Amino acid sequence: MIHNQTIIEQRPAPSSSVGPVAWLRGNLFNGPINTIFTLIGLYILYLLVVPTVQWAFINANWVGTTRDDCSREGACWVFVNARFTQFIYGLYPRTEIWRANIVFAGFFTLIAWLAIPRLPFKRWVAVFALVGFPVVAYVLLHGGYFDLPRVPTHRWGGLMLTLLLATVGMVGALPIGIVLALGRRSNMPIVKSFCVVFIEFWRGVPLITVLFMASVMLPLFLPSGISVDRLVRALIGLTLFQSAYMAEVIRGGLQAIPKGQEEAAAALGMTYWKRMGLIVLPQALKMMIPGIVNTFISLFKDTTLVMIIGLFDLLGIVQAALSDSRWLGFSLEGYVFAAFMFWIFCFSMSRYSQYLERKLHTGHKR
Amino acid sequence: MKNVRWLGLGLSILVPTVAMASTLETVQNRDSVRCGVNAAQPGFSSLDDDDQYRGLDTDVCRAIAAAALGDATKVDFVPLDSVERFTALQSGEVDVLSRTTTWTSSRDTTLGMHFTGVSYYDGQAFMVASDLGVQSAKELDGAAVCTQSGTTSELNLSDYFRVNGMTYDPVVFDAPEQSIAGFEAGRCDVLSSDASQLYAQRMQLSDPDMAVVLPEIISKEPLGPAVRQGDDQWFNIVKWSLFAMLNAEELGVSQENVDEQRESEDPDVMRLLGKDGNFGEAMGIEADWAYQIVKQVGNYADMYDRNVGAGSEFNIARGLNGLWNDGGIQYAPPIR
């Protein structure tokens, strides 16, 4: 019992070595030079953050319908508010917006269903998302069937169009990219040279050139009066362009798989497609997640280039709104809104890819 | 050989069916006029809060639809980039191009298109800060001038200053928003661009009254609608749609009083509004085509004031765009 009295009671570590104060002292104020840099950094942060917050929130105008409701001292979110429907749906007829809403709801439900691991019937939902949903979405958005009024594609726009271009581009580019990557590694000379030429051609031209070709040159080659819808032209151009990039990303992943894997599979008597589908690709695609998502994100941002062929994607419709004579001079608000929307989607994709990487982690990372 | 024959057969099936229909028939079958416009040109063609295009160029399209179909709302606006606008017209994607396009000899003769008239006489001008007290472009010797790169304005500017024996300091920007921001930040004393654009840029200043547009115009930029070559009937319809608006203004027939004027005994008004003669029939359209234009879109003054003139945010004086008997040069041949 004497022992107990002599041993000092367990005490928390002194505040100079743990907790926020210790962290600050250890990392930001350890020595005169670091202290000076910290103070300068804080001052710069102060200079940047305070006016931004004042502009975007404190002095901003939120309610109203015209430019007269804005004081011009801060951001005029009235502008974004008045244009919100247009920014989301483009020129889609206001009376038919419910159709776009159904497609939006279906789209996000399917994505969520496929992304949340606990939900059942993944396989059937995936099949529906790839086969059934595009048909449903087309019938709803385009109309012309079941007494739905037709909405020509040049009235589609805004966020809806951006998501459409990006989704079709991604869903189309991944399988084409896989096939091209496999073809480029093939031993068959015709298949191989076709894939090499295809990939190098599409990677060799800028996307803006592809879109210009699709919109300016293609109509001249076709007989007059026959025109392919410009949205379709843009979609095909975008998908082929991205599939070339995707092919090279996937080829990089394929090359990282040791040759022994494929040889072992061959020794077990597996056919080519089984070797690829069951042994090589699952390993390669898993490792390629950062690269694939990188390509997807850049594709998502590349969709803004369709503006030059007269399609109003999110950025295009914002820019069109900036030139309305009733709203001249609010370009900053418009661009901040567009940037924010793009950030939401790109950041979500990035987070989901990190989650996928963790989920599929099988010790291959170092 | 066999393949070639099949190809020929395929083409012969496709081509004639397409080539036969005239533009007017195509428009009437489709029940809408496809009009190529600018996506973002304040005062000429821009989208308002209710998804409608507003502007002088788009009103020209509406007038054509009123003449050809009797309904000014039957227009499909196709936003076009400045590069693809001519291809869109040539390939038949649009029936008429009304997209702040300057009428020049090379465009008229080499691009397979015809300009039908001048809907707006534009030209390069100067904008200066009002507190400088400058009254004329001749006083701008030694000024720093903001312009946009890659446009003809750069060239016009250097020509103008050289001819007048003055020097200037060019400050070049890429886009209109950048050049107006540079002007507001004091990077230059003068901003030079087409007058129509200067008035729009002026509206983007935090206080539009801090700048004035000088009266000198240093280049000719006649803007007008254009159609494909080879369809004279459609060419006439587009041409006379604009002339009808000018004639209506000259005769005092406006959107407001057109129904009263329809009872007028003035032979010119009677001919314009289709009460006398049948000038629509000669173009393959209804006799009351001009009445429909004025009733649904207005005369030239209505259209001008609403979009760029006194009734708009820009308040651009009529100037060259006034009627010939009112100090301007807008002159339409008579309807008779």
Interface residues (C-beta under 8 A of the other chain):
Chain A: R72 A82 R83 Q86 L91 P93 R94 P152 H154 F212 S215 V216 M217 P219 L220 L222 P223 S224 G225 I226 S227 I308 I309 G310 F312 G316 I317 Q319 A320 A321 L322 S323 D324 S325 R326 L328 G329 S331
Chain B: L11 L14 V15 V18 A19 A21 T26 A39 A40 Q41 P42 G43 S46 L47 D48 D49 D50 D51 R54 D76 V78 P79 L80 D81 V83 E84 T87 A88 Q90 S91 G92 E93 E177 A200 M203 Q204 L205 S206 S312 E313 F314
